[in-house]
């Protein structure tokens, strides 16, 4: 699951060479922490103001299709590629980073073992509530992972699909035991501890595509 940050770096660098301005940035939630940091650095270095708005990638795409004004878009490759194809974004895109799924629990809570397929399954089944982004790409991927693991039915009463802006925060409040989301979304959220990534070894065992 690639996070396209280079679009911000390249476009904002180009704008910084011109006059002071306000730059409108639409971004998917997965890269929230990195995009906030980059925009803050840009504002400090150039004096330009960044109007930064976040949303689920599919919602960002819908906003652009509906005519919402923006200067820079940051999102998953399929979303950006579709916008370029439709002539709504000037390509080509530039990939800056990559992030897979990560797991986090409330700060101070025992960290479950997620090192193998079986231990991850046990951790999920032992949880009372597992949060994930209901509309995000990482949430769709997570549900497919449960299906491949053979525990989708058992997890139905435990799953807590969330709006993107509250996916990790709900764990910090103690309303879910665990969150599974794109790992970059966990960064800089107070009140949660990162457990670790969904390991490549058992993604391959389950015949899942890379993220």
N, C-alpha and C positions, 0 to 999 in steps of 0.2 A: 504494500500500500504506500505509494510514493506521496510525499507532501511537496507541493511545488512552491518553494520559497524563492527560487531564482527570479521569478516574474517580478516579485517585489524589489529584489536587489537591483536588477537591471533597470527597471522602469524608474525607480526612485533616484537612482544614480544619474540617469539621463535628465530628470527633472531638476535635480540639484544644480545642474550647470546653468540653468536659466534663472528667471526671476522668482522671487518669493511667491509662493502660491499655496492654496489648500488642495491637497491630493486626496481623492476619495478611493479607499481600498475596501473591496469586498473579499472576505476570506472564509473558507471552511473552518469549522471548529477544531479540527484535528491539530492544526499547527498554531493554535491560539498563543501559547507562551512565546514561541519563537517569533511570530509575527508582531506581537506587542513589543518585544524587545528590539526588533529591527526598526520598527516605526519610531520608537522612542529615541534610538540612536540617530536616526535620520533627522528627526525634528531638532535635536540638540546640535547636530553638525551643520545643518543648513538654514535653520530658521523657518523652514516651511512647516505648515500645519498638516497633520494627517487626520482625515475623517475616517476612522476605522470601524467597520461593521462586520459582525460575524453571523454565521448561520450554518445550518446543515448544507452540505455541498449541493444537494438537489434543490434546496430552496434558493441558494445563491444563483444557481442556473436559471430558475424560474423568474427571479427578480430581474436578471439581465434580459431575459427574453421578453419581459413585460415592459422594458424600456427604462429601468432604473439607471440613473447616472452613476458612472464609476470611471476611474482612471486605471486602476490596477486590480486584477483578480488573482487570488491564490486558491488553488483547489486540487482535487485529485485528477490524474491524467485523463480518465474518460470524460469527465465534466469539461475540462478545458479544451480537449480535442473536439468535443461536440460543439462548443461555442465557436471555436476557430472554423470548423466546417461550415457552420451556419453564417459565418461572416460577422459575428457579434464580438469577437475578440481577434486582435491582430496577432498572428503567429509569426514564427513557430514558437512553441512553448519551450521553456528551459527547466529541466529537473534539477533541484537543488539538494534534496534530501530524501530519505526513505525511513518509514517508521512502520513497525508491525504492531500487533495487538499487545497490550499490557494488562496486568492485573494489579489492583490496589485494594487495600482494606483501610478501615478507620485507624487513625494514628494510635499506636499503642496496643492495638489488637494483635493476637497471635497471627503470624503469617503462615498460611497453609502451604503445604508442599505442592508445587505445580510442576515439578521437574520431569515427570513422565506422564504419558497419556492416562494411565490408571490413577496416579495420584491426583492429577488435575480433575478427573471425573469424580473422585471421592470428595475433593474439596468443594466442587460445585454442588454435589448432592447433599453435602453436610450443611451448606449455607441455607439460611432461612429466606434470604432475598438477594438476588444478584441483579445489579443495575447494568444497563447497556443502552447505547443510543438507539432509540426506537426507529428513527428514520435514516440514520447515518450508514455509510458504507461499512464501517467496522461492526455495527450492530447486525446488519444483514449477514456479514461474514460469520459473526459469532453464532447466530442461529443455525447457519449451515454446518458449523462445527459441531454443535450439539447433536444435530441430525446424524452426522457421520459417526459420532461417538456412540450413538444408540441410546441417548438419554433425553432426547427432546421431549418426549411425553412425560417423563418423570420430572422434568424441570418446569413444566408449564405453570404450576402454582407458585414457583419461586422467582420467575422472571419478572423484572421491573423495568419495562421500556420507558426511557426518559427523554424529555426534550434536551437538545444538545447542551444548552447552557447550564443544565442541572445534573448532568449525567454522573460526574465525579462528586460534586458537592453533596449529593444525597447520601453518599457513604460517610462523608465528614460529619453529617448531622445524625448519623446512626440509624437512618431509615432503610439502609441496605447493608448487608455484611460485606459485600464485595462488588467491585465494578470491573467489567471487561470492556476495554475501549482502546482506540488507537493510542499507543504509549505516550506520544507527545502531549496528549490532552491531560495526562496526569500531572505533568510538570507544573510546579508553582501553585498547586492547589493546596491551601492550608488544611490541616486536619485529616490527611490521608497519608498512608505509607505505601510506597510502591513495593509490590511483591516480586515482580519480575516479568519477563516477556513470555509470550506463548512460543515455546521452543520449536525451532525448525525441524528437529528430529521427529517429533510426533505429528507435526503437520504433514511431513512426508509419509509417515506410517499410515495416516488416515487418507492419503492420496488427495490432499488439499493443495490448491494453487499457492504460490508464494505470496506474501504480503509485503 
